[in-house]
Amino acid sequence: MTNHYDALETREPAAREAELFSRLPDVLRQAMAAPTYAERLRGIDPASVTDRAALAALPLLRKSDLPALHKAAPPFGGLVPGPPGSFGRLFTSPGPIFEPETTRADPWRGARALFAAGFRPGDVVLNTFSYHLTPGGFIFDASARALGCAVIPAGPGNTEAQFELIEAYRPVGYSGTPDFLKILLDAADSAGRDISSIKRALVSGAAFPKSLQDEIKSRGIDAYQAFGTADLGLIAFETSSHDGMVVNEDLIMEIVRPGTGDPVAGGEVGEIVVTSLDPHHPWIRLAIGDLTAALPGPSPCGRSNMRIKGWMGRADQTTKIKGMFVRPEQIAEIGKRHPGLGRLRLVVTREGEADVMTLRAECGSPSEALRGELAATLRAVTKLGGSISLVAGGSLPNDGKVIVDERS
């Protein structure tokens, strides 16, 4: 069987570049049928945007601006030319940001990533990403089904029920966060349950440090990382070479200097900017806030698209925790709901191969009641649980940071 999903993955880079930019003008015309894009791209002739230099002259659309745009012009901020009813599914992510799923096959472009990770038609896949309101579960579900796999829509948690499904259906593949894969393996060992059918995994949504990679491998599972967002689906993915991540087909990726739209020199760390070529839901220069750097040359696996080092941090303070983005605006909302507090700082760490967040809050009169109220507000606003540390007024640094990522 071929090692590549199709011939597009191994074509000459110049041929790929020419094909993508030949399609871009029509996608720009479709985008400009949406009012916000029409305003942002006013005066631009789509026919003239046929190379990277012309694309780099277009304004960035920052993902951090999407919540305000969506609030001002619900549901999609004037960025989608079609009505909500023209899509297959409609989701929300923290912000809130509202994401539609197109009706085309493999709407999140994930079949390639699964194929690169060793998944094949006829495989049974245990999908543990959440199916509740957010698109994560459906991104990997639709991708596996587009590849020809059968999917167990497990979602996260409830390990006992998952053991029953695994022992009955004997899935060979797992998709979900690396953290939950370890939880599942540990719980199965403790309970004496047999989940040895799982031999490969595509993980995303959380850090996958070398220590956890080694542990998962020692337990007989070949795990690959994928990098994506709820807006774009799968952006880049690991292949058999385990040497960086290959950018997905049908996307144009730029790496720009943070705070600008200017492309960096080759190999320099910068912010990821993605233009997608889906006329139903186009993204034009979406700056997603994540940092990476390009790797030189094609992948040793034979795929010829641009390679990146993977996730290298955030260009802004928006941080992915347990697969969910937490934004500075959300920490500000907590402060508004508790006006008696001073500065707030959300600190993200890792304990036992899992993400942990602690909200540090300055207050004059600490109490267990206040701690409980803040914990409830933190969960309500971010959809994630965390601990609360009440500190003396004036003790947090005056450096403008409200989210600090201390994960190594």
C-alpha positions as a Markdown table, in Angstrom:
| # | Residue | x | y | z |
|---|---|---|---|---|
| 1 | Met | 0.0 | 0.0 | 0.0 |
| 2 | Thr | 1.3 | 3.5 | -0.8 |
| 3 | Asn | 2.9 | 5.5 | 2.0 |
| 4 | His | 1.0 | 8.7 | 0.9 |
| 5 | Tyr | -2.6 | 9.7 | 0.8 |
| 6 | Asp | -2.5 | 10.8 | -2.8 |
| 7 | Ala | -0.2 | 12.3 | -5.4 |
| 8 | Leu | -0.8 | 15.8 | -4.2 |
| 9 | Glu | 1.4 | 15.2 | -1.2 |
| 10 | Thr | 4.5 | 14.5 | -3.3 |
| 11 | Arg | 4.2 | 16.9 | -6.2 |
| 12 | Glu | 6.9 | 19.5 | -6.9 |
| 13 | Pro | 6.6 | 22.4 | -4.5 |
| 14 | Ala | 6.5 | 24.9 | -7.4 |
| 15 | Ala | 3.5 | 23.0 | -8.9 |
| 16 | Arg | 1.7 | 23.1 | -5.6 |
| 17 | Glu | 2.4 | 26.9 | -5.2 |
| 18 | Ala | 1.1 | 27.6 | -8.7 |
| 19 | Glu | -2.1 | 25.5 | -8.2 |
| 20 | Leu | -2.9 | 27.1 | -4.8 |
| 21 | Phe | -2.4 | 30.7 | -6.0 |
| 22 | Ser | -4.3 | 30.0 | -9.2 |
| 23 | Arg | -7.3 | 29.3 | -7.0 |
| 24 | Leu | -6.9 | 32.1 | -4.6 |
| 25 | Pro | -8.4 | 34.9 | -6.6 |
| 26 | Asp | -11.8 | 33.1 | -6.9 |
| 27 | Val | -11.7 | 32.4 | -3.1 |
| 28 | Leu | -11.0 | 36.1 | -2.5 |
| 29 | Arg | -14.1 | 37.0 | -4.6 |
| 30 | Gln | -16.2 | 34.6 | -2.6 |
| 31 | Ala | -14.9 | 36.0 | 0.7 |
| 32 | Met | -15.6 | 39.5 | -0.4 |
| 33 | Ala | -19.3 | 38.6 | -0.7 |
| 34 | Ala | -19.3 | 38.6 | 3.1 |
| 35 | Pro | -19.6 | 42.1 | 4.6 |
| 36 | Thr | -16.6 | 42.1 | 6.9 |
| 37 | Tyr | -14.3 | 40.8 | 4.3 |
| 38 | Ala | -15.7 | 43.3 | 1.8 |
| 39 | Glu | -14.8 | 46.1 | 4.1 |
| 40 | Arg | -11.4 | 44.7 | 5.1 |
| 41 | Leu | -10.4 | 44.0 | 1.5 |
| 42 | Arg | -12.0 | 47.1 | 0.0 |
| 43 | Gly | -10.0 | 48.4 | -3.0 |
| 44 | Ile | -8.2 | 45.1 | -3.6 |
| 45 | Asp | -8.5 | 43.4 | -7.0 |
| 46 | Pro | -8.6 | 39.6 | -6.3 |
| 47 | Ala | -7.1 | 39.0 | -9.8 |
| 48 | Ser | -3.9 | 40.6 | -8.6 |
| 49 | Val | -3.3 | 38.3 | -5.6 |
| 50 | Thr | -1.5 | 35.5 | -7.3 |
| 51 | Asp | 1.7 | 35.1 | -5.3 |
| 52 | Arg | 3.0 | 35.3 | -1.7 |
| 53 | Ala | 4.1 | 38.9 | -2.0 |
| 54 | Ala | 0.6 | 40.0 | -3.0 |
| 55 | Leu | -1.0 | 37.9 | -0.3 |
| 56 | Ala | 1.4 | 39.4 | 2.3 |
| 57 | Ala | 0.0 | 42.9 | 1.4 |
| 58 | Leu | -3.5 | 41.9 | 2.6 |
| 59 | Pro | -4.5 | 42.7 | 6.2 |
| 60 | Leu | -4.3 | 40.1 | 8.9 |
| 61 | Leu | -7.4 | 38.8 | 10.5 |
| 62 | Arg | -6.4 | 38.0 | 14.1 |
| 63 | Lys | -8.1 | 35.1 | 15.8 |
| 64 | Ser | -8.1 | 37.1 | 19.0 |
| 65 | Asp | -10.4 | 39.6 | 17.3 |
| 66 | Leu | -13.0 | 37.0 | 16.4 |
| 67 | Pro | -15.0 | 37.0 | 19.6 |
| 68 | Ala | -15.7 | 40.8 | 19.2 |
| 69 | Leu | -16.5 | 40.4 | 15.5 |
| 70 | His | -18.9 | 37.6 | 16.2 |
| 71 | Lys | -20.6 | 39.5 | 19.0 |
| 72 | Ala | -21.0 | 42.6 | 16.8 |
| 73 | Ala | -22.4 | 40.6 | 13.8 |
| 74 | Pro | -23.6 | 37.2 | 14.9 |
| 75 | Pro | -23.1 | 34.4 | 14.3 |
| 76 | Phe | -20.0 | 34.6 | 12.1 |
| 77 | Gly | -18.8 | 38.2 | 12.3 |
| 78 | Gly | -19.7 | 39.0 | 8.7 |
| 79 | Leu | -16.8 | 36.6 | 7.6 |
| 80 | Val | -18.9 | 33.9 | 6.0 |
| 81 | Pro | -20.7 | 34.5 | 2.7 |
| 82 | Gly | -23.4 | 31.8 | 3.2 |
| 83 | Pro | -26.2 | 31.6 | 5.7 |
| 84 | Pro | -26.0 | 29.3 | 8.8 |
| 85 | Gly | -28.5 | 26.9 | 7.2 |
| 86 | Ser | -26.1 | 26.2 | 4.3 |
| 87 | Phe | -23.7 | 24.3 | 6.6 |
| 88 | Gly | -23.9 | 20.8 | 8.0 |
| 89 | Arg | -23.1 | 21.5 | 11.7 |
| 90 | Leu | -22.8 | 24.6 | 13.8 |
| 91 | Phe | -20.5 | 24.8 | 16.8 |
| 92 | Thr | -19.1 | 27.2 | 19.4 |
| 93 | Ser | -15.8 | 27.6 | 21.1 |
| 94 | Pro | -14.7 | 29.7 | 24.1 |
| 95 | Gly | -14.7 | 33.4 | 23.3 |
| 96 | Pro | -17.4 | 32.8 | 22.1 |
| 97 | Ile | -16.4 | 32.0 | 18.6 |
| 98 | Phe | -19.0 | 30.3 | 16.3 |
| 99 | Glu | -17.7 | 27.7 | 13.8 |
| 100 | Pro | -19.7 | 26.1 | 10.9 |
| 101 | Glu | -18.8 | 22.8 | 9.4 |
| 102 | Thr | -19.1 | 22.7 | 5.6 |
| 103 | Thr | -21.0 | 19.9 | 3.9 |
| 104 | Arg | -18.1 | 18.8 | 1.7 |
| 105 | Ala | -16.3 | 15.5 | 2.2 |
| 106 | Asp | -13.6 | 15.6 | 4.9 |
| 107 | Pro | -14.6 | 19.2 | 5.9 |
| 108 | Trp | -11.8 | 19.6 | 8.5 |
| 109 | Arg | -9.0 | 18.2 | 6.2 |
| 110 | Gly | -8.0 | 15.5 | 8.6 |
| 111 | Ala | -8.0 | 12.3 | 6.6 |
| 112 | Arg | -4.4 | 13.0 | 5.5 |
| 113 | Ala | -3.2 | 13.3 | 9.1 |
| 114 | Leu | -4.8 | 10.0 | 10.1 |
| 115 | Phe | -3.3 | 8.3 | 7.0 |
| 116 | Ala | 0.1 | 9.6 | 7.9 |
| 117 | Ala | -0.3 | 8.2 | 11.4 |
| 118 | Gly | -0.9 | 4.7 | 10.0 |
| 119 | Phe | -4.8 | 4.7 | 10.0 |
| 120 | Arg | -6.3 | 2.8 | 7.1 |
| 121 | Pro | -9.8 | 2.2 | 5.6 |
| 122 | Gly | -11.6 | -0.4 | 7.7 |
| 123 | Asp | -9.9 | 0.5 | 11.0 |
| 124 | Val | -12.0 | 1.0 | 14.0 |
| 125 | Val | -11.1 | 4.3 | 15.8 |
| 126 | Leu | -11.9 | 5.3 | 19.4 |
| 127 | Asn | -12.5 | 9.1 | 19.2 |
| 128 | Thr | -12.3 | 10.7 | 22.7 |
| 129 | Phe | -12.5 | 14.3 | 21.7 |
| 130 | Ser | -15.6 | 16.1 | 23.0 |
| 131 | Tyr | -18.7 | 16.1 | 20.9 |
| 132 | His | -20.5 | 18.6 | 23.1 |
| 133 | Leu | -21.0 | 22.0 | 21.2 |
| 134 | Thr | -17.3 | 22.4 | 20.3 |
| 135 | Pro | -16.1 | 20.9 | 17.0 |
| 136 | Gly | -13.2 | 18.8 | 18.3 |
| 137 | Gly | -15.0 | 15.5 | 18.3 |
| 138 | Phe | -16.5 | 16.0 | 14.9 |
| 139 | Ile | -13.2 | 17.2 | 13.4 |
| 140 | Phe | -11.6 | 13.8 | 14.1 |
| 141 | Asp | -14.8 | 11.8 | 13.6 |
| 142 | Ala | -15.4 | 13.3 | 10.1 |
| 143 | Ser | -11.8 | 12.8 | 9.2 |
| 144 | Ala | -11.7 | 9.2 | 10.2 |
| 145 | Arg | -15.0 | 8.5 | 8.3 |
| 146 | Ala | -13.6 | 10.3 | 5.2 |
| 147 | Leu | -10.7 | 7.9 | 5.3 |
| 148 | Gly | -13.1 | 4.9 | 5.5 |
| 149 | Cys | -12.7 | 4.1 | 9.2 |
| 150 | Ala | -15.5 | 3.2 | 11.6 |
| 151 | Val | -15.7 | 5.5 | 14.6 |
| 152 | Ile | -16.6 | 4.9 | 18.2 |
| 153 | Pro | -17.8 | 8.4 | 19.3 |
| 154 | Ala | -16.7 | 8.0 | 22.9 |
| 155 | Gly | -15.8 | 11.6 | 24.0 |
| 156 | Pro | -13.7 | 12.1 | 27.1 |
| 157 | Gly | -14.2 | 10.6 | 30.5 |
| 158 | Asn | -16.3 | 7.6 | 31.7 |
| 159 | Thr | -13.5 | 5.1 | 31.4 |
| 160 | Glu | -15.6 | 2.1 | 32.5 |
| 161 | Ala | -18.0 | 2.6 | 29.6 |
| 162 | Gln | -15.1 | 3.0 | 27.2 |
| 163 | Phe | -13.5 | -0.2 | 28.4 |
| 164 | Glu | -16.7 | -2.1 | 27.5 |
| 165 | Leu | -16.7 | -0.5 | 24.0 |
| 166 | Ile | -13.0 | -1.2 | 23.5 |
| 167 | Glu | -13.3 | -4.9 | 24.5 |
| 168 | Ala | -16.3 | -5.3 | 22.2 |
| 169 | Tyr | -15.2 | -3.4 | 19.1 |
| 170 | Arg | -11.4 | -3.9 | 19.5 |
| 171 | Pro | -10.4 | -0.5 | 18.0 |
| 172 | Val | -6.9 | -0.3 | 16.5 |
| 173 | Gly | -6.7 | 3.5 | 16.6 |
| 174 | Tyr | -7.2 | 6.2 | 19.2 |
| 175 | Ser | -7.8 | 9.9 | 18.6 |
| 176 | Gly | -7.9 | 12.4 | 21.5 |
| 177 | Thr | -5.6 | 14.3 | 23.8 |
| 178 | Pro | -2.3 | 12.6 | 24.9 |
| 179 | Asp | -3.3 | 13.2 | 28.5 |
| 180 | Phe | -6.5 | 11.2 | 28.2 |
| 181 | Leu | -4.7 | 8.4 | 26.4 |
| 182 | Lys | -2.5 | 8.0 | 29.5 |
| 183 | Ile | -5.5 | 8.2 | 31.8 |
| 184 | Leu | -7.2 | 5.4 | 29.8 |
| 185 | Leu | -4.1 | 3.2 | 29.8 |
| 186 | Asp | -3.5 | 3.7 | 33.5 |
| 187 | Ala | -7.1 | 3.0 | 34.4 |
| 188 | Ala | -7.2 | -0.1 | 32.3 |
| 189 | Asp | -4.1 | -1.4 | 34.0 |
| 190 | Ser | -5.6 | -0.7 | 37.4 |
| 191 | Ala | -8.9 | -2.3 | 36.5 |
| 192 | Gly | -7.4 | -5.3 | 34.7 |
| 193 | Arg | -9.2 | -4.4 | 31.4 |
| 194 | Asp | -7.9 | -5.3 | 28.0 |
| 195 | Ile | -7.4 | -2.3 | 25.7 |
| 196 | Ser | -4.3 | -3.8 | 23.9 |
| 197 | Ser | -6.1 | -3.6 | 20.5 |
| 198 | Ile | -5.1 | 0.1 | 20.4 |
| 199 | Lys | -1.9 | 0.2 | 18.4 |
| 200 | Arg | -1.7 | 3.7 | 17.0 |
| 201 | Ala | -2.9 | 7.1 | 17.9 |
| 202 | Leu | -3.3 | 10.6 | 16.5 |
| 203 | Val | -3.2 | 13.1 | 19.4 |
| 204 | Ser | -3.8 | 16.8 | 19.6 |
| 205 | Gly | -5.2 | 19.5 | 21.8 |
| 206 | Ala | -2.5 | 19.3 | 24.6 |
| 207 | Ala | 1.2 | 19.2 | 25.1 |
| 208 | Phe | 2.9 | 15.9 | 24.2 |
| 209 | Pro | 6.3 | 16.1 | 25.9 |
| 210 | Lys | 9.1 | 13.7 | 25.2 |
| 211 | Ser | 8.5 | 11.9 | 28.6 |
| 212 | Leu | 4.9 | 11.1 | 27.7 |
| 213 | Gln | 5.8 | 10.2 | 24.1 |
| 214 | Asp | 8.3 | 7.6 | 25.4 |
| 215 | Glu | 5.8 | 6.2 | 27.9 |
| 216 | Ile | 3.1 | 5.8 | 25.3 |
| 217 | Lys | 5.5 | 4.1 | 22.9 |
| 218 | Ser | 6.7 | 1.8 | 25.7 |
| 219 | Arg | 3.1 | 0.7 | 26.1 |
| 220 | Gly | 2.9 | -0.5 | 22.5 |
| 221 | Ile | 1.2 | 2.5 | 20.8 |
| 222 | Asp | 2.7 | 4.4 | 17.9 |
| 223 | Ala | 1.5 | 7.9 | 18.5 |
| 224 | Tyr | 1.6 | 10.9 | 16.1 |
| 225 | Gln | 0.8 | 14.6 | 16.7 |
| 226 | Ala | -1.5 | 16.8 | 14.7 |
| 227 | Phe | -1.8 | 20.5 | 14.9 |
| 228 | Gly | -5.0 | 22.3 | 14.2 |
| 229 | Thr | -7.7 | 24.7 | 15.3 |
| 230 | Ala | -11.5 | 24.7 | 15.7 |
| 231 | Asp | -11.6 | 27.3 | 12.8 |
| 232 | Leu | -9.4 | 25.5 | 10.3 |
| 233 | Gly | -9.4 | 21.9 | 11.2 |
| 234 | Leu | -6.1 | 20.0 | 10.8 |
| 235 | Ile | -3.3 | 22.4 | 9.8 |
| 236 | Ala | -0.2 | 20.2 | 10.0 |
| 237 | Phe | 0.7 | 16.7 | 11.1 |
| 238 | Glu | 3.5 | 14.4 | 11.9 |
| 239 | Thr | 4.5 | 11.6 | 9.5 |
| 240 | Ser | 6.5 | 8.4 | 9.7 |
| 241 | Ser | 9.7 | 10.4 | 9.8 |
| 242 | His | 8.8 | 12.2 | 13.1 |
| 243 | Asp | 10.8 | 15.1 | 11.8 |
| 244 | Gly | 8.6 | 18.2 | 12.2 |
| 245 | Met | 5.1 | 18.5 | 10.9 |
| 246 | Val | 4.0 | 18.7 | 7.3 |
| 247 | Val | 1.5 | 21.5 | 6.4 |
| 248 | Asn | -1.8 | 20.1 | 5.1 |
| 249 | Glu | -2.8 | 20.4 | 1.4 |
| 250 | Asp | -5.4 | 23.0 | 0.4 |
| 251 | Leu | -3.9 | 25.6 | 2.8 |
| 252 | Ile | -1.4 | 28.5 | 2.3 |
| 253 | Met | 0.7 | 29.0 | 5.4 |
| 254 | Glu | 2.8 | 32.1 | 6.2 |
| 255 | Ile | 5.0 | 32.6 | 9.2 |
| 256 | Val | 5.1 | 36.3 | 10.1 |
| 257 | Arg | 6.8 | 38.5 | 12.7 |
| 258 | Pro | 4.5 | 38.7 | 15.8 |
| 259 | Gly | 2.5 | 41.9 | 15.9 |
| 260 | Thr | 2.9 | 42.4 | 12.1 |
| 261 | Gly | 1.9 | 40.7 | 8.9 |
| 262 | Asp | 5.4 | 40.6 | 7.5 |
| 263 | Pro | 6.8 | 37.2 | 6.6 |
| 264 | Val | 9.9 | 36.2 | 8.6 |
| 265 | Ala | 13.1 | 34.9 | 7.0 |
| 266 | Gly | 13.4 | 31.2 | 6.6 |
| 267 | Gly | 13.9 | 29.3 | 9.8 |
| 268 | Glu | 13.0 | 32.3 | 12.1 |
| 269 | Val | 10.3 | 31.8 | 14.7 |
| 270 | Gly | 7.1 | 33.7 | 13.9 |
| 271 | Glu | 3.3 | 33.6 | 14.1 |
| 272 | Ile | 1.3 | 31.2 | 12.0 |
| 273 | Val | -1.0 | 32.8 | 9.4 |
| 274 | Val | -3.3 | 30.6 | 7.3 |
| 275 | Thr | -5.3 | 31.2 | 4.2 |
| 276 | Ser | -7.8 | 28.4 | 3.4 |
| 277 | Leu | -9.2 | 27.8 | -0.1 |
| 278 | Asp | -12.7 | 26.7 | 0.8 |
| 279 | Pro | -15.1 | 29.2 | -0.9 |
| 280 | His | -17.9 | 28.2 | 1.4 |
| 281 | His | -16.0 | 29.2 | 4.5 |
| 282 | Pro | -12.8 | 31.1 | 3.4 |
| 283 | Trp | -10.2 | 32.3 | 5.8 |
| 284 | Ile | -8.0 | 35.0 | 4.5 |
| 285 | Arg | -4.7 | 35.5 | 6.4 |
| 286 | Leu | -6.0 | 34.2 | 9.7 |
| 287 | Ala | -3.3 | 34.9 | 12.3 |
| 288 | Ile | -4.0 | 32.1 | 14.9 |
| 289 | Gly | -1.6 | 33.3 | 17.6 |
| 290 | Asp | 0.7 | 30.2 | 17.6 |
| 291 | Leu | 4.4 | 30.4 | 17.0 |
| 292 | Thr | 6.5 | 28.1 | 14.8 |
| 293 | Ala | 9.4 | 28.0 | 12.4 |
| 294 | Ala | 9.8 | 26.4 | 9.0 |
| 295 | Leu | 12.2 | 23.5 | 8.5 |
| 296 | Pro | 14.3 | 23.4 | 5.4 |
| 297 | Gly | 13.7 | 20.9 | 2.6 |
| 298 | Pro | 11.1 | 18.2 | 2.1 |
| 299 | Ser | 10.2 | 15.6 | 4.7 |
| 300 | Pro | 12.2 | 12.4 | 4.7 |
| 301 | Cys | 8.8 | 10.6 | 4.3 |
| 302 | Gly | 8.6 | 12.0 | 0.7 |
| 303 | Arg | 5.9 | 14.6 | 1.4 |
| 304 | Ser | 7.0 | 17.8 | -0.3 |
| 305 | Asn | 4.9 | 20.5 | 1.4 |
| 306 | Met | 6.3 | 23.1 | 3.8 |
| 307 | Arg | 7.4 | 21.6 | 7.1 |
| 308 | Ile | 7.2 | 23.3 | 10.5 |
| 309 | Lys | 8.7 | 22.5 | 13.9 |
| 310 | Gly | 5.3 | 22.3 | 15.4 |
| 311 | Trp | 3.8 | 24.4 | 18.2 |
| 312 | Met | 6.5 | 26.7 | 19.8 |
| 313 | Gly | 4.4 | 28.9 | 22.1 |
| 314 | Arg | 1.9 | 31.7 | 21.7 |
| 315 | Ala | 2.4 | 35.0 | 20.0 |
| 316 | Asp | -0.2 | 36.5 | 22.4 |
| 317 | Gln | -1.4 | 35.4 | 25.9 |
| 318 | Thr | -4.2 | 33.2 | 24.6 |
| 319 | Thr | -3.3 | 29.7 | 25.8 |
| 320 | Lys | -4.5 | 26.2 | 25.0 |
| 321 | Ile | -5.2 | 24.3 | 28.2 |
| 322 | Lys | -6.6 | 20.7 | 28.1 |
| 323 | Gly | -7.4 | 21.2 | 24.4 |
| 324 | Met | -9.4 | 24.5 | 25.0 |
| 325 | Phe | -8.2 | 28.0 | 24.4 |
| 326 | Val | -8.3 | 30.4 | 27.4 |
| 327 | Arg | -8.1 | 34.1 | 26.5 |
| 328 | Pro | -7.1 | 37.3 | 28.3 |
| 329 | Glu | -10.6 | 38.6 | 27.7 |
| 330 | Gln | -12.0 | 35.7 | 29.8 |
| 331 | Ile | -9.7 | 36.5 | 32.8 |
| 332 | Ala | -11.0 | 40.1 | 32.5 |
| 333 | Glu | -14.6 | 38.8 | 32.6 |
| 334 | Ile | -13.8 | 37.0 | 35.9 |
| 335 | Gly | -12.5 | 40.3 | 37.3 |
| 336 | Lys | -15.7 | 42.1 | 36.2 |
| 337 | Arg | -17.8 | 39.5 | 38.1 |
| 338 | His | -15.7 | 40.0 | 41.2 |
| 339 | Pro | -15.0 | 43.8 | 41.3 |
| 340 | Gly | -13.4 | 43.7 | 44.7 |
| 341 | Leu | -10.4 | 41.8 | 43.5 |
| 342 | Gly | -7.1 | 43.4 | 42.4 |
| 343 | Arg | -4.9 | 41.9 | 39.7 |
| 344 | Leu | -5.6 | 38.4 | 38.4 |
| 345 | Arg | -3.1 | 36.0 | 36.8 |
| 346 | Leu | -3.9 | 32.5 | 35.4 |
| 347 | Val | -0.8 | 30.3 | 35.7 |
| 348 | Val | -0.6 | 27.1 | 33.6 |
| 349 | Thr | 1.6 | 24.2 | 34.7 |
| 350 | Arg | 1.7 | 20.4 | 34.2 |
| 351 | Glu | 1.4 | 17.8 | 36.9 |
| 352 | Gly | 1.4 | 14.0 | 36.3 |
| 353 | Glu | 1.4 | 14.6 | 32.5 |
| 354 | Ala | -1.7 | 16.7 | 32.6 |
| 355 | Asp | -2.4 | 20.4 | 32.3 |
| 356 | Val | -3.2 | 22.3 | 35.5 |
| 357 | Met | -4.3 | 25.9 | 35.9 |
| 358 | Thr | -4.3 | 28.1 | 39.0 |
| 359 | Leu | -6.0 | 31.5 | 39.2 |
| 360 | Arg | -4.0 | 33.8 | 41.4 |
| 361 | Ala | -6.2 | 36.7 | 42.7 |
| 362 | Glu | -5.3 | 39.7 | 44.8 |
| 363 | Cys | -7.8 | 40.4 | 47.5 |
| 364 | Gly | -8.0 | 42.2 | 50.8 |
| 365 | Ser | -10.1 | 39.7 | 52.7 |
| 366 | Pro | -9.4 | 36.1 | 51.7 |
| 367 | Ser | -12.0 | 33.4 | 52.6 |
| 368 | Glu | -13.0 | 29.9 | 51.6 |
| 369 | Ala | -16.3 | 31.3 | 50.4 |
| 370 | Leu | -14.5 | 33.7 | 48.0 |
| 371 | Arg | -12.3 | 30.8 | 46.9 |
| 372 | Gly | -15.3 | 28.7 | 46.1 |
| 373 | Glu | -17.1 | 31.6 | 44.2 |
| 374 | Leu | -14.0 | 32.2 | 42.1 |
| 375 | Ala | -13.6 | 28.5 | 41.3 |
| 376 | Ala | -17.2 | 28.4 | 40.1 |
| 377 | Thr | -16.7 | 31.6 | 38.0 |
| 378 | Leu | -13.5 | 30.2 | 36.5 |
| 379 | Arg | -15.3 | 27.1 | 35.4 |
| 380 | Ala | -18.3 | 29.0 | 34.1 |
| 381 | Val | -16.2 | 31.4 | 32.0 |
| 382 | Thr | -13.5 | 29.1 | 30.7 |
| 383 | Lys | -15.4 | 25.7 | 30.8 |
| 384 | Leu | -12.3 | 24.3 | 32.6 |
| 385 | Gly | -11.7 | 23.5 | 36.2 |
| 386 | Gly | -8.8 | 25.1 | 38.2 |
| 387 | Ser | -7.5 | 25.9 | 41.6 |
| 388 | Ile | -7.6 | 29.3 | 43.3 |
| 389 | Ser | -4.8 | 31.0 | 45.1 |
| 390 | Leu | -5.8 | 34.2 | 47.0 |
| 391 | Val | -2.8 | 36.5 | 47.4 |
| 392 | Ala | -2.2 | 39.9 | 49.1 |
| 393 | Gly | -3.0 | 43.1 | 47.2 |
| 394 | Gly | -0.1 | 44.4 | 45.2 |
| 395 | Ser | 1.8 | 41.1 | 45.2 |
| 396 | Leu | 1.3 | 40.2 | 41.6 |
| 397 | Pro | 3.7 | 41.8 | 39.1 |
| 398 | Asn | 2.6 | 44.9 | 37.3 |
| 399 | Asp | 3.7 | 43.6 | 33.9 |
| 400 | Gly | 0.4 | 43.3 | 32.0 |
| 401 | Lys | 0.4 | 39.5 | 32.0 |
| 402 | Val | -2.8 | 37.8 | 32.9 |
| 403 | Ile | -2.0 | 34.3 | 31.5 |
| 404 | Val | 1.4 | 32.8 | 32.2 |
| 405 | Asp | 2.3 | 29.4 | 30.7 |
| 406 | Glu | 4.9 | 27.7 | 32.8 |
| 407 | Arg | 4.7 | 24.3 | 31.1 |
| 408 | Ser | 8.2 | 23.2 | 30.1 |
